Amino acid sequence: EYLYMLIFVLIYIFKNKQLPIFKYEKKLIKIITDTTVMIVFGNTGSGKSTQLTQIIYDNKINSENNSEGIICCTQPRRIAAISLAVRVSRERKSLVGNLVGYAVRFEENLSKETIIKYITDGLLIKDSFNDPLLNDYFCIILDEAHERTINTDLLLGICKNISVRRSNFKLIVTSATLELKKFSNYFNKCPIFIIPGKLFVVNVFYLKKFQFNYLSSTFHGIIKILENTNRGHILVFLTGKNEIDFISDILNIFIIKNKKISNISIFPLFSNIGIDKQIKIFENSPRSIRKCILSTNIAETSLTIPGIKYVIDNGYCKTKFFDVKHKIEILSIVPISKSSANQRSGRAGRVGRGKCFRLYTESIYKNEMKKTPLPEIKRIKLTDMVLILKSSGYTNIKDFDFFENPYPESINFALEELYKLKAIKRNGTISNLGIVLSYFPIDVKLSKSLIASVSLKCLVEVVIIIGLLSENNNLLDLGYLKKLKIKKKIIML
């Protein structure tokens, strides 16, 4: 039901013909028609995510190639896949699940009429288990490939193999960063199509001196924008839910005390946010009401929040690392890369001229930030990835054509762990247990615990424990203790 609500509450009607992609539509169609694989580069706001699927559908490229099938666009996040499907459905003046649908973990809205499909990259990998050549899909658009998630890297290899074996297949890899030659060389020097120009100009401002307490700078930055401007929504990038709650709490107290600033609504945005709260972010609001969206890096790509004019970038994000030597996973707050900083600033230029306030110096941006973030395949535990490859028939992991090879130590650790869990045999082939484990959308150790609990007659208890371990939201409301904590936070500022 909420999908139908989303369709009617989303008031943002994208001005299609102003998008840069439409200036080059004819050239784009010709290259898509003539080639099997291509790379598309476009800055934030160029229309890659919403318009590529529609251009292919409207020009009936699949009919010209005597092919039938779904036009698929992958997204690294659930919220992006759902919101894009809703927005494109609105542009097509149809309900979600008819012409345009989506599929994410635990949920899908599709029908026999669905031709344009937005899907999370993990689910498309699952589809390849049953159909290695993905014959149901005529064209696959790997969107946001520059994020280099582990699922994206796997799909690059899977789709490269399909492009060689299927003549009626189209692959489009989109990127908002300049690693274009690297992508092109991987696909045997396939053509690169560049969509020039940004939608609107974004003025970027830096701190003159480095500030250690970026939360304090974030809070004061929001207040200055509210005091010195009258219109435009604010998007604030923070590292996680705790920081979002922190800034939200002190902002609410400040607004209550300061009667001059009463026209502001605060919205959190993170991966596990409820759908009802997602709806409110995209809802129409009176001109007199301003939104302040406190978000993790989930808002860096794909999501277009209407009316964003100001962006505050704290310069940090939470990133998971795996220490092979000590066999532990670490979640650390680390500086973002230049490409991430550019993605964040671009959020302010989607619907008009905007401003981005970076809470770090220009020297840090130019001299200390990396060009691109370290890809997941080089920093996280690879046990689940290796299990996926084993279930896809790769007895020797080296036979898979990786976009960028993982560290041998990480592969060896993953193989050792899978062998201990009896997911693979001594000769490296996947076991029957391993095949079952590969279908669970949770960590392989938790999957093994779940299966073992059946024979040990403690299934209900283990399900509860796994559910608690998988739940990232706070399960307890601290009540008055929370209020005391807020006061201490304000004193710190």
C-alpha positions in Angstrom: 0.0 0.0 0.0 2.8 2.4 0.8 4.0 2.3 -2.8 0.7 3.7 -4.0 1.0 6.3 -1.3 4.5 7.1 -2.5 3.3 7.7 -6.0 0.8 10.3 -4.9 2.9 12.0 -2.2 6.0 12.4 -4.4 5.5 15.9 -5.7 8.8 16.3 -7.5 8.1 16.2 -11.2 11.5 16.1 -12.9 12.0 18.6 -15.7 13.1 15.9 -18.2 14.0 18.1 -21.2 16.4 20.2 -19.1 18.5 17.2 -18.2 21.9 17.1 -20.0 21.3 13.5 -21.2 18.6 14.6 -23.7 21.0 16.8 -25.6 22.9 13.7 -26.7 20.0 11.3 -26.9 20.4 10.5 -30.7 24.1 9.8 -30.4 23.5 7.7 -27.3 20.9 5.6 -29.0 23.2 4.9 -32.0 26.0 3.7 -29.8 23.7 1.5 -27.7 22.3 -0.1 -30.9 25.7 -0.7 -32.5 27.6 -2.0 -29.5 27.2 -4.7 -26.9 29.0 -3.0 -24.0 29.5 0.7 -23.3 30.5 3.0 -20.5 28.4 6.1 -19.8 29.9 9.0 -17.7 27.8 11.8 -16.5 28.0 14.2 -13.6 25.5 14.2 -10.8 22.1 15.3 -12.1 22.7 14.3 -15.8 19.8 11.9 -15.8 21.6 8.5 -16.0 19.6 6.7 -13.4 16.1 7.8 -14.4 16.3 8.4 -18.2 18.6 5.7 -19.6 16.0 2.9 -19.1 13.3 5.1 -20.6 15.4 6.1 -23.6 16.0 2.4 -24.4 12.3 1.6 -24.0 11.0 4.6 -25.9 13.3 4.0 -28.9 12.5 0.2 -28.9 16.1 -0.7 -29.2 15.3 -4.3 -28.1 12.8 -4.6 -31.0 15.4 -3.4 -33.5 17.7 -6.2 -32.3 14.9 -8.8 -32.5 15.2 -9.3 -28.8 12.7 -9.4 -26.0 13.4 -9.0 -22.3 13.6 -6.7 -19.4 15.5 -3.5 -19.2 17.2 -3.8 -15.8 19.0 -1.1 -13.8 20.9 -2.1 -10.7 21.3 -0.1 -7.6 23.7 -0.7 -4.6 20.9 0.3 -2.1 17.3 -0.7 -1.5 16.1 2.8 -0.9 17.6 4.0 -4.2 16.0 1.1 -6.2 12.5 1.8 -4.7 12.6 5.6 -5.0 13.8 5.4 -8.7 11.1 2.9 -9.6 8.5 5.2 -8.0 9.8 8.3 -9.8 10.1 6.7 -13.2 6.6 5.2 -12.8 5.3 8.7 -12.1 7.1 10.1 -15.2 5.4 7.3 -17.2 2.1 8.0 -15.6 1.6 4.5 -14.4 1.5 2.6 -11.1 4.6 0.9 -9.7 4.5 -2.8 -10.7 3.1 -2.3 -14.2 5.5 -1.0 -16.8 8.1 -0.1 -14.1 8.8 -2.3 -11.1 11.4 -3.0 -8.6 12.9 -5.9 -6.7 14.9 -5.6 -3.4 15.6 -8.0 -0.6 12.5 -9.4 1.0 10.2 -7.3 -1.3 9.3 -6.8 -4.9 6.6 -5.1 -7.0 6.5 -6.6 -10.4 4.1 -8.1 -12.9 4.0 -9.7 -16.3 3.8 -6.2 -17.9 7.0 -5.0 -16.2 9.7 -4.1 -18.8 11.7 -1.6 -16.8 13.0 -3.1 -13.6 15.1 -1.5 -10.8 16.9 -4.1 -8.7 19.5 -4.2 -6.0 22.8 -5.7 -7.3 22.7 -8.5 -4.7 19.4 -9.8 -6.1 20.6 -9.8 -9.6 23.5 -12.0 -8.5 20.9 -14.3 -7.0 19.1 -14.4 -10.3 22.3 -15.6 -12.0 22.3 -18.7 -9.7 19.2 -20.0 -11.5 20.0 -18.5 -14.9 23.8 -18.0 -15.4 23.2 -16.1 -18.8 20.3 -14.0 -17.3 18.2 -14.7 -20.4 15.2 -12.8 -19.0 17.2 -9.5 -19.4 17.8 -7.8 -22.7 19.8 -4.9 -21.3 21.5 -4.5 -17.9 22.5 -1.0 -16.7 25.1 -1.3 -13.8 24.4 2.1 -12.2 26.8 3.8 -9.8 29.6 1.4 -10.7 32.1 3.9 -9.3 31.0 2.9 -5.8 32.8 -0.4 -6.3 30.7 -2.4 -3.9 31.6 -6.1 -3.8 28.3 -7.0 -5.5 29.1 -4.5 -8.3 32.5 -6.0 -8.8 30.9 -9.5 -9.1 28.3 -8.2 -11.5 31.0 -6.7 -13.7 32.6 -10.1 -14.1 29.3 -12.0 -14.5 28.0 -9.5 -17.2 31.3 -9.6 -19.0 31.0 -13.3 -19.4 27.4 -13.0 -20.6 28.3 -10.3 -23.1 30.7 -12.8 -24.8 28.2 -15.7 -24.8 25.0 -13.8 -25.7 24.6 -11.9 -29.0 21.3 -10.3 -28.0 22.6 -8.7 -24.8 23.3 -5.1 -24.0 25.4 -3.9 -21.0 25.8 -0.3 -20.0 28.1 0.6 -17.1 27.5 4.1 -15.6 29.9 6.1 -13.5 30.0 9.5 -12.0 33.8 9.4 -11.5 36.7 9.5 -14.0 37.9 5.9 -13.9 36.6 5.5 -17.4 39.6 4.0 -19.1 39.9 1.4 -16.4 36.3 0.3 -17.0 36.8 0.5 -20.8 40.0 -1.6 -20.8 38.3 -4.3 -18.6 35.6 -4.6 -21.3 38.2 -4.9 -24.2 38.3 -1.2 -24.8 34.6 -0.7 -25.2 33.3 2.8 -26.2 32.9 5.6 -23.7 30.1 8.0 -23.9 30.4 11.3 -21.9 27.5 13.4 -21.1 29.0 16.9 -20.7 27.9 19.6 -18.3 26.2 19.8 -14.9 22.5 20.7 -14.4 23.2 23.7 -12.2 26.2 25.5 -10.7 27.2 24.6 -7.1 29.4 27.1 -5.2 31.7 25.2 -2.8 33.0 26.8 0.5 35.8 25.5 2.7 36.9 26.1 6.3 39.8 28.5 6.8 41.2 26.4 9.6 40.7 22.7 10.4 38.1 22.0 13.1 38.5 18.8 15.2 34.9 18.8 16.4 33.0 18.4 13.1 29.7 17.8 15.0 29.9 21.3 16.5 30.8 22.8 13.1 27.8 20.9 11.6 25.4 22.2 14.2 26.6 25.8 13.9 26.6 25.5 10.0 22.9 24.5 10.0 22.0 27.4 12.3 23.9 30.0 10.2 22.0 28.8 7.0 18.7 29.0 8.8 19.4 32.5 10.2 20.9 34.0 7.0 18.6 32.4 4.3 14.9 32.2 3.8 14.4 29.3 1.3 15.9 26.0 0.3 16.2 22.7 2.0 19.4 21.5 3.7 21.1 18.2 3.3 23.6 17.3 6.0 26.0 14.4 5.7 26.9 12.5 8.9 28.6 9.2 9.6 25.8 7.2 11.2 22.5 7.0 13.1 24.1 8.0 16.4 25.3 11.3 14.9 22.0 11.9 13.2 20.2 11.4 16.5 22.7 13.7 18.2 22.3 16.6 15.7 18.5 16.1 15.6 18.1 16.3 19.3 20.1 19.5 19.8 18.5 21.1 16.8 15.0 20.4 18.2 16.0 21.9 21.5 17.5 25.0 19.8 14.4 25.5 17.7 12.1 25.3 20.8 14.2 27.9 22.5 14.6 30.2 19.5 11.2 31.3 18.3 12.7 33.1 15.2 13.5 29.7 13.7 10.2 27.8 13.6 9.8 26.9 10.0 12.1 23.9 9.9 11.3 20.2 9.8 14.1 17.7 10.6 14.2 14.3 8.8 16.7 11.4 9.3 17.9 9.4 6.4 19.8 6.1 6.7 19.7 2.6 5.3 17.3 1.0 7.8 14.8 3.9 8.0 11.1 3.0 8.0 9.2 3.5 4.8 6.8 5.9 6.5 9.7 8.2 7.3 11.0 7.8 3.7 7.7 9.1 2.4 7.9 12.2 4.5 11.2 13.2 3.0 9.7 13.3 -0.5 6.4 14.8 0.5 5.3 18.2 -0.7 5.8 20.9 1.9 4.6 24.5 2.0 7.1 27.1 0.7 7.3 28.5 4.2 8.5 25.1 5.6 12.2 24.1 5.1 13.5 20.6 5.4 16.8 19.6 7.1 17.7 16.1 6.0 20.3 14.5 8.2 21.8 11.6 6.2 24.5 9.1 6.0 26.4 8.6 2.7 23.2 6.9 1.4 22.2 10.2 -0.1 25.5 10.6 -2.1 24.1 8.8 -5.2 20.9 8.1 -7.0 18.5 9.7 -4.6 17.2 13.1 -5.6 15.5 14.9 -2.8 13.5 17.8 -4.2 14.4 21.4 -3.2 17.9 20.7 -1.8 19.8 24.0 -2.1 22.4 23.7 0.7 24.7 20.7 1.5 26.9 20.4 4.6 29.7 17.9 4.1 31.5 16.8 7.3 34.2 15.0 5.2 33.8 11.6 6.9 32.0 8.3 6.5 31.8 5.0 8.3 33.6 2.2 6.5 34.0 -1.5 7.3 37.5 -3.1 7.3 38.6 -6.7 7.8 41.8 -7.4 9.6 43.0 -10.8 8.2 45.8 -11.1 10.7 43.6 -10.7 13.8 40.5 -12.1 12.1 38.2 -9.2 13.2 35.9 -6.8 11.4 36.3 -3.1 12.2 33.9 -0.3 11.6 35.9 2.9 11.4 35.1 6.6 10.8 37.5 7.6 7.9 37.9 10.6 5.6 36.0 10.4 2.4 37.6 10.5 -1.1 37.5 13.4 -3.6 34.9 11.5 -5.7 32.6 11.2 -2.7 33.1 14.9 -1.9 32.1 15.8 -5.4 29.1 13.5 -5.3 28.0 15.2 -2.1 28.4 18.7 -3.4 26.4 17.7 -6.5 23.3 17.0 -4.4 22.9 20.8 -4.2 22.8 21.3 -7.9 20.0 18.9 -8.9 17.1 21.3 -9.1 18.7 24.8 -9.0 21.9 26.7 -8.1 23.2 25.5 -4.8 25.9 25.9 -2.1 28.1 23.2 -0.5 29.8 23.9 2.8 32.7 21.5 3.3 33.8 21.3 7.0 37.4 20.9 6.1 40.1 23.0 4.4 40.7 23.3 0.7 44.2 22.0 1.3 42.9 18.8 2.8 40.7 18.3 -0.2 43.5 18.9 -2.7 46.4 17.3 -1.0 45.2 14.7 1.5 42.0 13.1 0.1 42.3 10.0 -2.1 40.9 10.3 -5.6 38.5 7.3 -5.1 37.6 5.2 -2.0 39.2 1.8 -1.5 36.9 -0.8 -3.2 35.1 -3.2 -0.9 36.9 -6.2 -2.4 40.1 -4.9 -0.9 38.9 -4.1 2.6 36.1 -6.4 3.8 35.7 -10.1 4.6 35.2 -12.1 1.4 33.7 -15.3 2.8 30.2 -14.6 1.4 31.6 -13.5 -2.0 33.7 -16.7 -2.3 30.6 -18.8 -1.4 28.7 -17.1 -4.2 31.4 -17.8 -6.7 31.6 -21.5 -5.6 27.8 -21.8 -6.0 28.2 -20.3 -9.5 30.5 -23.1 -10.5 34.0 -21.5 -10.0 36.0 -24.3 -8.3 39.1 -22.2 -8.6 38.4 -18.6 -7.6 41.2 -17.4 -9.9 39.1 -18.5 -12.9 36.7 -15.6 -12.2 37.6 -12.5 -14.2 37.8 -9.9 -11.4 37.6 -6.2 -12.3 40.3 -5.8 -9.6 41.9 -8.8 -8.0 41.4 -9.2 -4.2 44.3 -9.8 -1.8 45.3 -13.5 -1.8 45.3 -13.5 2.0 41.6 -12.5 2.0 40.7 -15.3 -0.4 42.7 -17.9 1.6 41.0 -16.9 4.8 37.6 -17.1 3.1 38.3 -20.6 1.8 39.6 -21.8 5.2 36.5 -20.5 6.9 34.1 -22.1 4.4 36.0 -25.4 4.8 35.6 -25.3 8.5 31.9 -24.6 8.1 31.7 -27.6 5.7 30.4 -25.4 2.9 33.1 -26.6 0.6 34.9 -29.9 0.2 38.6 -30.6 0.4 39.0 -30.4 -3.4 37.4 -26.9 -3.4 34.0 -27.8 -4.8 30.9 -26.6 -3.0 29.1 -29.1 -0.8 25.3 -29.6 -0.6 25.4 -27.6 2.7 27.2 -24.8 0.9 24.5 -24.6 -1.8 21.9 -24.2 0.9 23.9 -21.6 2.8 24.4 -19.5 -0.4 20.6 -18.9 -0.6 20.4 -17.2 2.9 20.6 -13.4 2.8 22.6 -13.3 6.0 26.2 -14.0 7.1 27.3 -17.5 6.3 28.0 -18.2 10.0 24.6 -17.2 11.0 23.1 -19.3 8.2 25.0 -22.4 9.5 23.8 -21.6 13.0 20.2 -21.5 11.7 20.5 -24.9 10.0 22.2 -26.5 13.0 19.5 -25.2 15.3 16.9 -27.5 13.6 18.7 -30.7 14.7 19.5 -29.2 18.1 15.8 -28.4 18.6 16.4 -24.7 19.4 15.2 -23.1 16.1 13.0 -20.4 17.7 15.7 -19.3 20.1 18.3 -19.1 17.3 15.9 -17.2 15.0 15.4 -14.6 17.8 19.1 -14.3 18.4 19.9 -13.9 14.6 17.1 -11.3 14.3 18.6 -9.3 17.2 22.1 -9.5 15.7 20.7 -8.4 12.3 18.8 -5.4 13.7 20.7 -2.2 13.6 18.1 0.1 15.1 17.9 0.7 18.8 15.5 -1.8 20.5 15.0 0.2 23.7 13.7 3.7 24.3 15.8 5.2 27.1 13.2 7.8 27.9 14.3 10.2 30.6 17.9 8.9 30.4 18.0 10.0 26.8 17.0 13.6 27.8 19.8 13.7 30.3 22.2 12.6 27.7 21.0 15.3 25.3 21.7 18.0 27.9 25.2 16.8 28.3 25.7 16.9 24.5 24.6 20.5 24.4 27.0 21.5 27.2 29.8 19.9 25.2 28.9 22.1 22.2 
